Amino acid sequence: MSRLTLDDLLNQLEQARQIAIEERKPAAMIQATATMAKLIGLDKPPMKDVEPIANRPTVIRLIAPTLDSNGKAV
């Protein structure tokens, strides 16, 4: 049993789109095009200014207790 890949799906949708063009069925053509766009992620807005966590600096904040005049934590 062969596995269906993204390329396979895109090829099948392109074939369906071409048939829709030949048969002058604009709604079917638009649906095939929209489905192709969804499969490759074009239906989502691009992510802006996103940096991988691995490239971010590690920030460590040290918090000391407040001390009274005798040096005891309050």
C-alpha positions as CSV (number, residue, x, y, z in Angstrom):
1,M,0.0,0.0,0.0
2,S,1.6,3.3,-1.1
3,R,1.5,6.4,1.0
4,L,-0.2,9.5,-0.2
5,T,2.2,12.5,-0.2
6,L,1.6,16.3,-0.3
7,D,3.0,16.2,-3.9
8,D,0.5,13.5,-4.8
9,L,-2.4,15.6,-3.4
10,L,-1.2,18.8,-5.2
11,N,-0.9,16.9,-8.5
12,Q,-4.4,15.5,-8.2
13,L,-5.8,18.9,-7.4
14,E,-4.0,20.4,-10.3
15,Q,-5.5,17.7,-12.6
16,A,-8.9,18.5,-11.2
17,R,-8.3,22.2,-11.7
18,Q,-7.3,21.7,-15.4
19,I,-10.4,19.6,-16.0
20,A,-12.5,22.4,-14.4
21,I,-10.8,24.9,-16.7
22,E,-11.5,22.8,-19.8
23,E,-15.1,22.2,-18.8
24,R,-15.6,25.9,-18.0
25,K,-16.5,25.3,-14.4
26,P,-15.0,28.3,-12.5
27,A,-16.4,27.3,-9.1
28,A,-14.6,23.9,-9.3
29,M,-11.5,25.6,-10.5
30,I,-11.5,28.1,-7.6
31,Q,-12.2,25.3,-5.1
32,A,-9.2,23.3,-6.4
33,T,-7.0,26.3,-6.2
34,A,-8.2,27.3,-2.7
35,T,-7.6,23.7,-1.5
36,M,-4.1,23.7,-2.9
37,A,-3.4,27.0,-1.1
38,K,-4.6,25.6,2.2
39,L,-2.4,22.5,1.8
40,I,0.7,24.6,1.4
41,G,-0.3,27.0,4.2
42,L,-1.1,30.1,2.1
43,D,-4.4,30.6,3.9
44,K,-2.7,31.7,7.1
45,P,-1.0,35.0,7.6
46,P,2.8,34.9,7.7
47,M,4.4,34.9,11.1
48,K,6.3,38.1,11.7
49,D,9.4,38.6,13.9
50,V,9.4,35.0,15.2
51,E,12.7,33.8,16.3
52,P,13.4,30.2,17.2
53,I,13.7,29.6,20.9
54,A,17.2,28.2,20.4
55,N,18.4,31.6,19.1
56,R,17.0,33.6,22.1
57,P,19.3,34.5,25.0
58,T,18.6,32.9,28.3
59,V,17.6,35.6,30.9
60,I,18.2,34.7,34.6
61,R,16.9,37.2,37.2
62,L,18.4,36.8,40.7
63,I,16.0,38.0,43.5
64,A,17.5,38.5,46.9
65,P,15.3,38.9,50.0
66,T,15.0,42.3,51.7
67,L,17.1,42.4,54.8
68,D,16.6,44.3,58.0
69,S,19.3,46.2,59.9
70,N,20.5,43.0,61.6
71,G,20.9,41.2,58.2
72,K,17.8,39.0,58.7
73,A,15.3,38.4,55.8
74,V,12.0,40.2,56.2
